[in-house]
């Protein structure tokens, strides 16, 4: 048995196994995983397509994609895990847990600070990943009110405008040169009973915003949107009317301001998260902490202590009993057990951490 990265001549075999599990075993859907997730499942990412090979059979696969996320302009390296599967003939042998550990070791070597996992199954929670409620769901009702701009379907020539609008956000995934072009097609690839609608908001001065909707039997939700928030909400009301539906769901970070009159509901961030390197996580985000709390941020650290953590600020120490509790402090502003004093004030200033909705076009 060997745990390693995928060789160039094995990429197609790995993708065949992934399609067999995620499309063939889930209703005999078309085998299109590589078209839906082209950054994750491709030759250029094959070193991060980790496999277990036994008797010349690729029997287990885990894939991760390193990407930089900007937090209020401060960069941190993350990785998204997806398409984790085992050949049906090799299940029940603990291979997924084994290969997950291999992926974690590789991520640490690369400087990945936090891992985002598309699933919530016990495999990931046993590994230490947890869920966080750091988002708000807004149900935007249908209204046919006329808008001072028009809404039309997205065209390829709109791409430079969409890039400009997206890149104006201080908290976002950093998309490389061709990422947006690939993701706007792959991230809206229809399969099964899921479809998408891509549109832009435009006036005489050009494109002023964009909206990408995802439609399933459960309803319609915003996959991604860019532009002025109040204009997006007004456009969603109009679109709901045009699409003859009661409402459109729009999920935003919990601390983001929305137009008056909208009451949100607490929502989990999609999937699960795990902080891979707590000390590196703090060091990379120190510029963000300084923006929020000034020079006092220089003395803040998170130290791993067995299964728990110690948060330190000057001479104050806050003990955190588990990774799950640490996630809640960072992403939910849960200061359980806070020492008060400077630590409490500091945590209030820097957390919850601004974070993009993960099921956007970068969902890989």
LUMBA-461945 format. One record per residue (C-alpha): y, z, x; residue in one letter; residue number from 1. Coordinates in steps of 0.5 Angstrom, whole numbers, plus 2048, in hexadecimal, padded with zeros to 3 digits. Example, Ala and Ser with C-alpha at 12.3 -4.5 7.8 and 13.67 -1.06 7.14 Angstrom:
% residues 2
[[7F7, 810, 819], a, 1]
[[7FE, 80E, 81B], s, 2]
//
This chain:
% residues 364
[[800, 800, 800], x, 1]
[[807, 7FE, 803], x, 2]
[[80E, 800, 800], x, 3]
[[813, 7FB, 802], x, 4]
[[818, 7F6, 801], x, 5]
[[817, 7EF, 7FE], x, 6]
[[815, 7E9, 802], x, 7]
[[819, 7E3, 801], x, 8]
[[812, 7DF, 7FF], x, 9]
[[811, 7E5, 7FA], x, 10]
[[817, 7E5, 7F6], x, 11]
[[814, 7E1, 7F1], x, 12]
[[80E, 7E5, 7F0], x, 13]
[[812, 7EB, 7EF], x, 14]
[[816, 7E8, 7EA], x, 15]
[[810, 7E5, 7E6], x, 16]
[[80E, 7ED, 7E6], x, 17]
[[814, 7EF, 7E3], x, 18]
[[814, 7EA, 7DE], x, 19]
[[80D, 7EB, 7DC], x, 20]
[[80F, 7F3, 7DB], x, 21]
[[816, 7F2, 7D8], x, 22]
[[815, 7EC, 7D4], x, 23]
[[80E, 7EA, 7D3], x, 24]
[[80C, 7F1, 7D1], x, 25]
[[812, 7F2, 7CC], x, 26]
[[811, 7ED, 7C7], x, 27]
[[80F, 7E7, 7CB], x, 28]
[[816, 7E6, 7CD], x, 29]
[[818, 7E0, 7D1], x, 30]
[[818, 7E2, 7D9], x, 31]
[[81F, 7E2, 7DA], x, 32]
[[820, 7E8, 7DE], x, 33]
[[823, 7E4, 7E4], x, 34]
[[828, 7E1, 7E0], x, 35]
[[82A, 7E7, 7DD], x, 36]
[[82B, 7EB, 7E3], x, 37]
[[82C, 7E6, 7E9], x, 38]
[[82F, 7EB, 7EE], x, 39]
[[82A, 7F0, 7ED], x, 40]
[[824, 7EB, 7ED], x, 41]
[[825, 7E6, 7F3], x, 42]
[[824, 7E4, 7FA], x, 43]
[[82A, 7E7, 7FC], x, 44]
[[828, 7EE, 7FA], x, 45]
[[821, 7ED, 7FC], x, 46]
[[821, 7F3, 801], x, 47]
[[823, 7F7, 7FB], x, 48]
[[81E, 7F5, 7F7], x, 49]
[[819, 7FA, 7F9], x, 50]
[[811, 7F9, 7F8], x, 51]
[[80A, 7FC, 7F8], x, 52]
[[805, 7F7, 7FB], x, 53]
[[7FE, 7F9, 7FA], x, 54]
[[7F8, 7F4, 7FC], x, 55]
[[7FD, 7EF, 7FC], x, 56]
[[7FF, 7F0, 7F5], x, 57]
[[807, 7F2, 7F4], x, 58]
[[805, 7F8, 7EF], x, 59]
[[80C, 7FC, 7EE], x, 60]
[[813, 7FA, 7EF], x, 61]
[[81A, 7FD, 7EF], x, 62]
[[820, 7FA, 7F0], x, 63]
[[827, 7FC, 7F1], x, 64]
[[82E, 7F9, 7F2], x, 65]
[[833, 7FC, 7F7], x, 66]
[[83B, 7FB, 7F4], x, 67]
[[841, 7FE, 7F6], x, 68]
[[845, 802, 7F0], x, 69]
[[84C, 803, 7F0], x, 70]
[[84E, 80A, 7ED], x, 71]
[[856, 80A, 7EC], x, 72]
[[856, 805, 7F2], x, 73]
[[851, 809, 7F7], x, 74]
[[84B, 806, 7F9], x, 75]
[[844, 809, 7F8], x, 76]
[[83D, 805, 7F9], x, 77]
[[838, 806, 7F4], x, 78]
[[832, 802, 7F2], x, 79]
[[82F, 800, 7EB], x, 80]
[[827, 801, 7EA], x, 81]
[[824, 7FC, 7E5], x, 82]
[[81E, 7F8, 7E4], x, 83]
[[819, 7FE, 7E6], x, 84]
[[812, 7FC, 7E4], x, 85]
[[80A, 7FD, 7E6], x, 86]
[[805, 7F7, 7E5], x, 87]
[[801, 7FA, 7DF], x, 88]
[[7FA, 7FA, 7E4], x, 89]
[[7FE, 7FF, 7E8], x, 90]
[[801, 804, 7E4], x, 91]
[[800, 80B, 7E4], x, 92]
[[7FF, 80C, 7EB], x, 93]
[[806, 80F, 7ED], x, 94]
[[809, 808, 7F0], x, 95]
[[810, 808, 7EC], x, 96]
[[811, 80F, 7EF], x, 97]
[[80F, 80D, 7F6], x, 98]
[[813, 807, 7F6], x, 99]
[[819, 80A, 7F3], x, 100]
[[819, 80F, 7F9], x, 101]
[[819, 809, 7FD], x, 102]
[[81F, 806, 7FA], x, 103]
[[823, 80D, 7FA], x, 104]
[[822, 80D, 802], x, 105]
[[824, 806, 803], x, 106]
[[82A, 808, 7FF], x, 107]
[[82C, 80E, 803], x, 108]
[[82C, 809, 809], x, 109]
[[830, 804, 806], x, 110]
[[836, 80A, 804], x, 111]
[[834, 809, 7FD], x, 112]
[[838, 810, 7F9], x, 113]
[[836, 80F, 7F2], x, 114]
[[830, 80B, 7EF], x, 115]
[[830, 809, 7E8], x, 116]
[[82A, 808, 7E4], x, 117]
[[829, 803, 7DE], x, 118]
[[824, 807, 7DB], x, 119]
[[823, 80F, 7D8], x, 120]
[[81B, 810, 7D9], x, 121]
[[818, 816, 7DC], x, 122]
[[817, 812, 7E3], x, 123]
[[81E, 812, 7E4], x, 124]
[[820, 819, 7E1], x, 125]
[[81A, 81C, 7E6], x, 126]
[[81D, 818, 7EC], x, 127]
[[824, 81D, 7EA], x, 128]
[[828, 818, 7E6], x, 129]
[[82B, 81A, 7E0], x, 130]
[[830, 818, 7DA], x, 131]
[[837, 819, 7D9], x, 132]
[[83C, 819, 7D3], x, 133]
[[842, 816, 7D6], x, 134]
[[844, 811, 7D1], x, 135]
[[846, 810, 7CA], x, 136]
[[844, 80B, 7C5], x, 137]
[[84A, 809, 7C0], x, 138]
[[848, 805, 7BA], x, 139]
[[84D, 800, 7B9], x, 140]
[[84D, 7FE, 7B2], x, 141]
[[84E, 7F7, 7AF], x, 142]
[[855, 7F5, 7AD], x, 143]
[[858, 7EE, 7AC], x, 144]
[[85F, 7EF, 7AE], x, 145]
[[862, 7E9, 7B2], x, 146]
[[863, 7EA, 7B9], x, 147]
[[869, 7E7, 7BE], x, 148]
[[864, 7E4, 7C2], x, 149]
[[85E, 7E0, 7C1], x, 150]
[[857, 7E1, 7C2], x, 151]
[[852, 7DB, 7C4], x, 152]
[[84B, 7DA, 7C8], x, 153]
[[84B, 7DB, 7CF], x, 154]
[[84B, 7D5, 7D4], x, 155]
[[849, 7D4, 7DB], x, 156]
[[851, 7D2, 7DD], x, 157]
[[853, 7D9, 7DA], x, 158]
[[84F, 7DD, 7E0], x, 159]
[[855, 7DE, 7E5], x, 160]
[[859, 7E1, 7DF], x, 161]
[[853, 7E6, 7DE], x, 162]
[[852, 7E7, 7E5], x, 163]
[[859, 7E9, 7E6], x, 164]
[[859, 7EE, 7DF], x, 165]
[[853, 7F1, 7E2], x, 166]
[[855, 7F2, 7E9], x, 167]
[[85B, 7F6, 7E6], x, 168]
[[857, 7FC, 7E4], x, 169]
[[857, 801, 7E9], x, 170]
[[850, 804, 7E7], x, 171]
[[84B, 7FE, 7E7], x, 172]
[[845, 7FB, 7EA], x, 173]
[[848, 7F7, 7F0], x, 174]
[[845, 7F0, 7EF], x, 175]
[[845, 7EB, 7F5], x, 176]
[[847, 7E4, 7F5], x, 177]
[[841, 7E1, 7F0], x, 178]
[[83F, 7E7, 7ED], x, 179]
[[844, 7E6, 7E7], x, 180]
[[841, 7DF, 7E6], x, 181]
[[83A, 7E1, 7E6], x, 182]
[[83B, 7E7, 7E2], x, 183]
[[83F, 7E4, 7DC], x, 184]
[[839, 7E0, 7DB], x, 185]
[[833, 7E4, 7DD], x, 186]
[[836, 7EA, 7D9], x, 187]
[[836, 7E6, 7D3], x, 188]
[[830, 7E3, 7D3], x, 189]
[[82D, 7E3, 7CC], x, 190]
[[826, 7E6, 7CB], x, 191]
[[821, 7E8, 7C6], x, 192]
[[826, 7EB, 7C0], x, 193]
[[82C, 7EC, 7C5], x, 194]
[[832, 7E7, 7C5], x, 195]
[[839, 7E7, 7C8], x, 196]
[[840, 7E4, 7C6], x, 197]
[[845, 7E3, 7CC], x, 198]
[[84C, 7E2, 7CA], x, 199]
[[853, 7E3, 7CD], x, 200]
[[85A, 7E5, 7CA], x, 201]
[[85F, 7E0, 7CB], x, 202]
[[866, 7DF, 7CA], x, 203]
[[86C, 7D9, 7CC], x, 204]
[[86C, 7DD, 7D3], x, 205]
[[864, 7DC, 7D4], x, 206]
[[85E, 7E1, 7D4], x, 207]
[[860, 7E8, 7D3], x, 208]
[[859, 7EB, 7D2], x, 209]
[[852, 7EA, 7D1], x, 210]
[[84C, 7ED, 7CD], x, 211]
[[845, 7EC, 7CD], x, 212]
[[841, 7EF, 7C7], x, 213]
[[839, 7F0, 7C7], x, 214]
[[836, 7EF, 7C0], x, 215]
[[82F, 7F3, 7BF], x, 216]
[[82C, 7F5, 7B8], x, 217]
[[82F, 7FC, 7B9], x, 218]
[[836, 7F9, 7B9], x, 219]
[[83B, 7F6, 7BD], x, 220]
[[83E, 7F9, 7C4], x, 221]
[[843, 7F7, 7C9], x, 222]
[[83F, 7F5, 7CF], x, 223]
[[846, 7F5, 7D3], x, 224]
[[84D, 7F4, 7D2], x, 225]
[[853, 7F3, 7D6], x, 226]
[[85B, 7F3, 7D4], x, 227]
[[860, 7F8, 7D1], x, 228]
[[85B, 7FD, 7CD], x, 229]
[[860, 7FD, 7C7], x, 230]
[[85F, 7F6, 7C7], x, 231]
[[857, 7F6, 7C8], x, 232]
[[857, 7FB, 7C2], x, 233]
[[85B, 7F6, 7BD], x, 234]
[[857, 7F0, 7BF], x, 235]
[[850, 7F4, 7BE], x, 236]
[[853, 7F6, 7B7], x, 237]
[[854, 7EE, 7B6], x, 238]
[[84E, 7EC, 7B9], x, 239]
[[84A, 7F1, 7B4], x, 240]
[[84D, 7ED, 7AE], x, 241]
[[84C, 7E6, 7B1], x, 242]
[[844, 7E8, 7B2], x, 243]
[[844, 7EB, 7AB], x, 244]
[[841, 7F2, 7AE], x, 245]
[[844, 7F9, 7AD], x, 246]
[[845, 7FB, 7B4], x, 247]
[[845, 7FA, 7BB], x, 248]
[[843, 7FF, 7C0], x, 249]
[[847, 800, 7C6], x, 250]
[[845, 805, 7CB], x, 251]
[[84A, 808, 7D0], x, 252]
[[84A, 80D, 7D6], x, 253]
[[84C, 814, 7D2], x, 254]
[[852, 815, 7D6], x, 255]
[[855, 80E, 7D4], x, 256]
[[85B, 80E, 7CF], x, 257]
[[85A, 80A, 7C9], x, 258]
[[85F, 808, 7C3], x, 259]
[[861, 80D, 7BE], x, 260]
[[85C, 80E, 7B8], x, 261]
[[856, 80D, 7BC], x, 262]
[[851, 813, 7BC], x, 263]
[[84B, 812, 7C1], x, 264]
[[844, 815, 7C1], x, 265]
[[841, 817, 7C8], x, 266]
[[83C, 812, 7CB], x, 267]
[[838, 812, 7D0], x, 268]
[[839, 80E, 7D6], x, 269]
[[833, 809, 7D6], x, 270]
[[82D, 80B, 7DA], x, 271]
[[82D, 810, 7DF], x, 272]
[[830, 812, 7E5], x, 273]
[[82E, 815, 7EC], x, 274]
[[833, 817, 7F2], x, 275]
[[82F, 815, 7F8], x, 276]
[[833, 818, 7FD], x, 277]
[[838, 81E, 7FA], x, 278]
[[83C, 81F, 801], x, 279]
[[83D, 817, 802], x, 280]
[[83F, 817, 7FB], x, 281]
[[845, 81C, 7FC], x, 282]
[[847, 819, 802], x, 283]
[[847, 812, 7FF], x, 284]
[[84B, 814, 7F9], x, 285]
[[850, 819, 7FD], x, 286]
[[856, 814, 7FD], x, 287]
[[855, 814, 7F5], x, 288]
[[855, 81C, 7F5], x, 289]
[[85B, 81C, 7F9], x, 290]
[[85E, 818, 7F4], x, 291]
[[85D, 81D, 7EF], x, 292]
[[85D, 823, 7F3], x, 293]
[[861, 822, 7F9], x, 294]
[[85F, 825, 800], x, 295]
[[85B, 82A, 7FD], x, 296]
[[856, 825, 7FC], x, 297]
[[854, 825, 803], x, 298]
[[851, 82B, 803], x, 299]
[[84C, 829, 7FD], x, 300]
[[845, 828, 7FF], x, 301]
[[83E, 828, 7FB], x, 302]
[[838, 82A, 7FF], x, 303]
[[831, 82A, 7FD], x, 304]
[[82E, 830, 7FD], x, 305]
[[826, 830, 7FB], x, 306]
[[826, 82D, 7F4], x, 307]
[[82D, 82F, 7F3], x, 308]
[[834, 82E, 7F6], x, 309]
[[83A, 832, 7F8], x, 310]
[[841, 830, 7F7], x, 311]
[[846, 832, 7FC], x, 312]
[[84D, 832, 7FC], x, 313]
[[851, 836, 801], x, 314]
[[84D, 83D, 801], x, 315]
[[84B, 83C, 7FA], x, 316]
[[844, 83A, 7F8], x, 317]
[[841, 838, 7F1], x, 318]
[[839, 838, 7F1], x, 319]
[[836, 832, 7ED], x, 320]
[[82F, 833, 7EB], x, 321]
[[82C, 82C, 7EA], x, 322]
[[82E, 825, 7EB], x, 323]
[[82F, 824, 7E3], x, 324]
[[834, 82A, 7E3], x, 325]
[[837, 826, 7E9], x, 326]
[[838, 820, 7E5], x, 327]
[[83B, 824, 7DF], x, 328]
[[840, 827, 7E4], x, 329]
[[842, 820, 7E7], x, 330]
[[842, 81C, 7E0], x, 331]
[[842, 820, 7DA], x, 332]
[[847, 825, 7DD], x, 333]
[[842, 82B, 7DC], x, 334]
[[845, 831, 7E1], x, 335]
[[83F, 836, 7DF], x, 336]
[[83F, 83B, 7E4], x, 337]
[[846, 83A, 7E7], x, 338]
[[849, 83F, 7EB], x, 339]
[[850, 83E, 7E8], x, 340]
[[856, 83E, 7ED], x, 341]
[[857, 838, 7F1], x, 342]
[[850, 835, 7F0], x, 343]
[[851, 835, 7E8], x, 344]
[[858, 831, 7E9], x, 345]
[[855, 82C, 7EE], x, 346]
[[84F, 82A, 7E9], x, 347]
[[854, 829, 7E3], x, 348]
[[858, 825, 7E7], x, 349]
[[853, 820, 7EA], x, 350]
[[84D, 820, 7E5], x, 351]
[[84A, 81D, 7E1], x, 352]
[[84A, 817, 7E6], x, 353]
[[84D, 811, 7E3], x, 354]
[[847, 80C, 7E2], x, 355]
[[846, 805, 7DF], x, 356]
[[841, 804, 7DA], x, 357]
[[83B, 802, 7DD], x, 358]
[[838, 7FD, 7D8], x, 359]
[[83D, 7F8, 7D9], x, 360]
[[83D, 7F1, 7DD], x, 361]
[[83A, 7F5, 7E3], x, 362]
[[834, 7F8, 7DF], x, 363]
[[82F, 7F5, 7E4], x, 364]
//
